[in-house]
């Protein structure tokens, strides 16, 4: 075996750290570097290495072949035996391969692991991390994490990049950090860039996906990002904060917090959770310490709840909040209202992260047979934040004093809504 060199950004693989987190774009050689480093370390002393991923239906899904190829490339076939389900070093080093979600009981049974290599870590769920991390508990053990980011809201990205553990190397790598980047891939990269700057930034530069294909608010959110309207926003105590709920029964409740200042819609905060009673959300509002104007609720907040025989609207009002019900515009008109409001919306970069991901990810359904996009948005985790934002946009068209009587909607169309043609009111455009 001759001298083995590593790109500069991967030198820290040979320094002790509990977590070594490498993320970035295609062609950055993350898997290649992990495999070579582990094989070198496994020559120096006997190691137990667990190679894990979220799902592993067969060994073909694992990094078994990556390790085998590097054993051949590095001339280490005399030091490692490549077996059908494992790889063993002549000095006692052993590589094992498991899917965390596929076989959590088996993963929990592992003991004495020195290094755990988690490949395609962006796909690893919160539950799987909670299975894996306590399993890697040997003194001095390490967890190596490699992935290409998808959405900023993904659990792995939030836990290990946005809020990384203290004892961690966090390194972003791209094709520029790979001195062996092949010309074939370079041609693919340039072609991708020519067709779609968004795809290039995500696939090759390793940035989180800004917008999903078929996103409802694709153009509007591109403008928000391009114009720098995601930034730190200060809460202005002189101006009241309006609150907009999308109420979840068995799924999420989403809440946007907005101030309307200097003709701008300033979304200063966002919150989502599930499985909580309305009282818990109202306590949250009190804890934030904002001066509130109106709490806007969807129309189903008028329904009586079992047990208390009170509606959520009544419960919120009983806590002293000024409550109004969002007018019942159609989904299409509500989306158009959102597009209009997004043109002049600003978002706090820290507190509104999850809500922004909902707006970026909210997309139309696609017919699996024809591939045609429908006019109906897909109901998924992003729907709740997007619905709450839609309610905020619809509420923006309401005059500050409700003249329509107990929240009854008298608008006939989106044009009436925004131009204020009903009853001579100025509507949103005149507010």
N, C-alpha and C positions, 0 to 999 in steps of 0.2 A: 504493500500500500504506500503510494507516494504522498506528497504533501497535499492536504485538502484545504482549500480556501473557501471563505464565505463572504458574501457581500457585507458591507459595513453595517447596515441596519440589523443584520442577524447575529452580530457578534455577541449581543447580550444573551443569546441562548445559552452561553457557557458561563454565565454569572448566576449566582443563586437568587431566586425570587419565587415566591409562592405562586404568582400568576404571571404568565408571559402571553400577552394578548397581541396578536398580529392580525390586522384587518386591512382591507384595501381592494384594489381592482384585479382584474384578470391579468395574468402574466407576471405577477409580482413574485412568483416562486416561493410562496409560503409553504406549500406542502413539500416541495422539493427540499427546502432548507430545513424544515422540521425533521424530515426523514433522515437526511444526512447527519444532522446534529445528534439525533438520538442514536444512530448507529455508531458514531464516534464515541459518544459517552458510554454506550454499552460495551465498547471495547476496553475502556479504561477501568471499569469495575462492573460486577454483576448488577444488573438493574431489572426490576419488574416494571414493564411499560404496558399500560392499558390504552389501546387505541379505541376511542369511543365516538359515537355519533348518535343522533336522535333515533334514526331507524336503520336497522341492518337486517334485511330479509335473507341475505346470503353473504358469503365472504366477498363476492364481487362488489358489494356496496361499500366495502371497507378500504383502508389504505394499504392493505396487504400487498397489492401489486406495486404501489409506489415504493414501498420499502424493498421489495424484491428487485425492482429495476435499479434502485440506488445501490443495493448490494453488488449487483453486476457492474454498474458503472464505476464504482469505487474500488473494485477488485477485492471485495471482502467475502467472496464465496467460500474461502477457506476458514472463515471465522464465524459464519452464520449458516445454519441449516434452515432452509425454507420448507416448512411442512405444510400440510393441507389446510390446517386451521390455526397455525401459530408459526412464529419464527423464533429460533433458539440460537443463542450464541454458545460457542464452545466453552466459554468461561462461566456459563450459567445465566446470562442475560436472556430474558424471555419477553416477547411481544405477544399480547392477547388482543382480541378484537370483539367488541360487543356493541349492540344497539341499546341505548339507555331505555327508550320507551318500548322497544321490542321485547326486552327482557330485564325489567327492573330488579326482579328478585336475584337474578344471576349477577347483575352489577353490584348489588349490595353485599354479595357474598365474597367479593374480592377483598383480600387483605394484603397488607405489606406492599402496596403499589408505590413505587418511587416517583414515576412521572405518568401523568395521564394526558394524552394527546386527544383533544376534542376537535374533530374535523367538521367542516360545514356547521360551525357553532351557531350561525344565525338561525338555524332551524330548531335549535334546542329550546324546549319550553321551560317555563318557570318550574313546573313540577319536576321535570327531568333534572334540572340543576340541583334541586333540593334533594334528589336521590343521589346524584353523583358526588357533589362536593363533600358531604360528610363521609363518604366512602374513602376518599383520598385523604387519609388522616395520619399516615406515618410521619414521624418527625422528619422535617426537611423535605417533605414531598412537594411536588410541583404540578401545576395544571397548565398545560399549553393549549391556547385557544386560537384557532385560525378560522377566518371566515371572510366572505365578501358581504358587506352590508346590504340590507334590503331597505326596510323602512326605519326611520329614526325612532319610531315608537316600539320597535321589536324589543322584546325583553332582554335578549343578549346584548344588544347595542346599548340600551339604557344602563344595564347593570355593569358592563365591563368597559364601555368607552365614555359615556356621559358621566357616570358616577363610579369610576373604577375603584377596586379595593386598594388599600394603602400599599400593601406589599406587592406591587405589580409594575411590570414594564408594559406600556401601552404604545404600540408602534404601528403607524400607518405606512404601508408599502404599496407601490404601484410598479408598472412595467419599467419605469425609469430607474428603479432600484435593482433591477435584474440585469447584470452584465451579459447574461446568456440569452436575453430576450430574442427569440428567433424572428427572422425576416417574414416568415409566413404569418405569424401572429401580428407583426407590425402592419402588414398589408390589410389584415382583417380589421385591425384597430382603426386605420385610416378610412377604410370603407364605412365602418360604423359611424365615425365622426361626420363623414360626408352626408350620410342619410339622416342622422338624428343626433343633435348636440346633447339632448337629454339622455339618450341611451349611452352615448360615449361617456358622459360624466359619471353615470351610474356604473356601467360595466367595466370601464378601463381606468377611470380615475378613482373608483372606490367610494364615491359619494353616495349617501343615502338616496334612494329613489325619491325624487321630488313629487312626481305625479304618476299614478297608475294609469295604464292604458285605458282609455274610455272614461277618464275622470270627468265628472259632471262640471266641475269648475276649473278645468284645465287652463284655459286662457286667462281667467281672472287671477288664479293663484300664481301663474307665471309672472303676471304684471306686479302682483304684490311682492314677490321675491325680487324681481328685477329692479323695482323702484325703491327697494330698501324699506318697505313698510312693515317689516318684522324687526323690532328693535326694543331695547329697554324702554318701558313706558312708566312714568310715575303716576301714582294715584293722586288726583287733585281733590283734596277735601272740600274745596269750594263747590264742586259739581257733584251731584248725586250719581249713584251707580244704579243702573237698571239691571235686573237679573232675569235670565231666560232659561226656563226648565224644559227639558224633554224627560218626561217621567217614565221610568222603567218599572215594570211589575216584576217579571222574572229575569229581565236582563238589565242593562245599564240605565242609570239616570245620568244625564249630562246637563251641565250648567255653564252658561256664558255670563260674564260680568262686563258691562259696557258703560262707558261714559261718552256723552256726546258733547264735544268741546271744539270750538273754532270751526264748526261745520264739518268735523271729522268724527267718524265712528271709531272710537278707541276701545278695543277689546283688551282690558287690562288683566283679565284672569279667566281661568277655565278649570272646571273640576268634573270628574266623573267617578262613579262607583256603582256598586250593585248590592242588592240584598238588604238595603237599609230602609228604615221607616222615614217618612217625611220629616219627623222631628229631628232626626240626626242631621239632615241637610240644613234645616233651619238653624241648628246649633252652629254648624259650620259657617253659615252666613254671619251669625253674631260674632264668632271668633275672629273673622277676618277684619272686623272693625270698620268696614266701609259705612258711609252714610248713604242709605238706600233711598231710591226714588220709588220705582214700581217693580214688583215681582210679577213677571208675565208667565202664565201657565197655559198649557194646551187645553183644548176643549174638554178632554176626558177628565180633567181635574174637577169637573162639576159632579162626577158620579159619586154616589155614596159608597163608602167602604164598609165592609163587614165588621161587626164588632162595635165600632164607634158610632155608626150610623151618621157620620159626618163626611162631607166631601173633602178632598185635599184643599180645594179652594177655601172652604170654611176653616180648615185647620190652620192654613197659612195666615188668613186674616185674623184668626183668634190670637196669633202671636204678635199682632200689632203691625204687620206689614200691609202696605198698600198693594192690593192685588187686582190684576186685570187678566181677562182671558184673551188669548190671541185670536183674532178673527179667522174664520174658517175659509181661507182661500184654497183653491185647488192646489195639488202638488206642483203642477206645471207653473202656475202663477207664483207660487211660493219660491220656486227655484229662480224664476225671472226676477223676483224681488231681491233674492240673495245676490244675484249677479249685479244688480244695480247698486246695492249697498257695498259690495266688495270693491267697486271702483274707488271708493273713498273710505276704505277701512284700514286701520292700523292695528297691529297685534304686539303684545308684549312677548319678547323672545324667550323669556324664561317660564313665565306662568302659563302661557298659552300653547306650549309645545304639543300636548296631546290633542287639543282641539284643532290645531293647525294640521296635524296628521290626519284627522278625520276629514277635513275639508279637501286635503290633497288626495285622499284615498277613496272618497265617495264616488262611486262609478255606476254606470248603467249596466243592467243585466245584458247578457249576450246569449242568444239562442245557440245551444250546443250543437244543433244539427246544421243550421244554416250559417252560423257565425255572424248573423246580423245583430246589431245593437238595438235594444228596445228603448222606449222612452220612459221606462220605469227603472229607477235606481235599485241596485242590489241591496238587500237588507243584510248587513253584517255589522261588525264592531264599529265601523266608521259612521253608520247611519245615525246613531244617537247624537253625536256631536254635530253632525250636519243638520239634523232635524232641529236641534236647539238653535243653531245659527239661523236656520230658515225662519224660525219663530221670531228671532230678533229682527230680521229684515222686514217681516210682515208688520211687526209692532212699530217699526220705524215710520211706517206710513200712517200711523194713527195720530190724530191731533192730541196735544198734551192733556186736554180735558175731553173725556169721552162724552160726546153728544148723541150717541146712538142708542143709549138705553141698555144697561145691563149686558154689555158686550155683544149684542146681536150684530151680526155682520150684514151691512146693507150695500156693500160694494158689489157691483155686477161684473166687473172686469178688472184686470191688472192696470189698464189705463186709467180707470176711475180711481183706483187705489192710489196711484202715484201722483196723478194730476189734481186730486182733491176735488173731483167734479160732483161729489155727493153733498147736497145740502149747502153748497157754497163754502165749504171748509178749505183751508189752504193745503191740507194734507202734508205729506212728507217733504215735497219739493219746497214748500213754503215755511217749513219749521226752522 
